[in-house]
Amino acid sequence: MQPSEAAPVDHGRFAIPAVTRSRLMLEVASELVGEPKWTERQATISLREQGAEGWPLTLFASDTPSAIDEVVQGRCQIAIVNPASPLTLAHRGAGPFAKPLPVALITVIPSEDQMAFAVTEASGINSIEDIGRKRFPLRMAMRAQRDHASLWFVDQVFRAAGFSLQDVIGWGGEVQYLARIPQAPNRIEAIRNGRADAIFDEAVNRWIYPALEAGMRLLPLDAALLARLEAMGFRRGTVTHADYPRLKEDVPSLDFSGWPVFTRMDAPDELVASFCAALERRKQLIPWQGEGPLPLERMCCNAPDTPIDVPFHPAAERFWRQQGYLS
């Protein structure tokens, strides 16, 4: 944003006090979240004029589908969701979203991933639909983060297959919140000990081999189920034999790629353009899953690791075009 006429003047060598205090806290927070032993790493940043009422701008370094409601309801102005699919469903008014929501992209942080659905051989389950047909009391070893998108995916896949997560719980199944990280050993131990029947999760490369060694196999999503999910806004994914040679064959599943940075479609152009410009200036300082600076030239182009199924905010689109990132 451009400074208003009432903005304080920088008197040469004297720093603006509000800037000093805010930069101190932001830079310290930036340092802390990079420390290997520091566990509190998710940030909410609220900004206002010094002494003003309320906080008109909040930036949320979020990851879950619940961030969509935070932005739509105006509790924050810019947020992040992992992966891209929930934002697509929100834009379309599909799945849990009763109507299309006014969300808009700013950019998409690259991340290529798949969702996988693994069950024990002992369960006798051969497909997602089997769970419903058999009214199987499935015990799912899930993430400890209760609003993680993996459980959101499970609920939507079950509904597309004709039953719900609550149905499974009603049949005697349960959700066990065990894994703080995908490869958590206590989750695999629950499988080995017969206390759980299934692991449904993303970040497949972190847990697939321990799961296979524990007597699990991946369920392929059949063509009819995938077609229903794609119609909602999900993207098809594949857990491939090429990536995981211990698999006997490719396994059709769902894509779990991309971390959209998003806002409301009616967010002020000045805010969005300023955010984009700041991101451009600081891209060398932002780590990502590849090498070098954050690759903004790729982050507004539809690709496997940057899925784009939601419109850009007009100001973001203009900015990326001016940078030469959009043709």
Buried (B, 14 or more C-beta within 10 A) or exposed (E): EEEEEEEEEEEEEEEBEEEEEBEEEEEEBEEEBEEEEEEEEEBEBEEEEEEEEEEEBBBBBBBBBBBBEBBBEEBBBBBBBBBBBBBBBBBBEBBEBEEEBEBBBBBBBBBBBBBBBBBBEEBEBEBBBBBBEEBBBBBBBBBBBEEBBBBBBBBBBBBBBBBBBEBBBEBEBBBBBBBEEBBBEEBBBBBBEEEBBBBBBBBBBBBBBBBBEBEBBBBBBEEEBBEBBBEBBBBBBBBEEEEBEEBEEBBBBBBBBBBBBBBBBEBBBEBBBBBBEEBBEEBEEEEBEEEEBBBBBBBBBEBEBBBBBBEBBBBBBBBBEEBEBBE
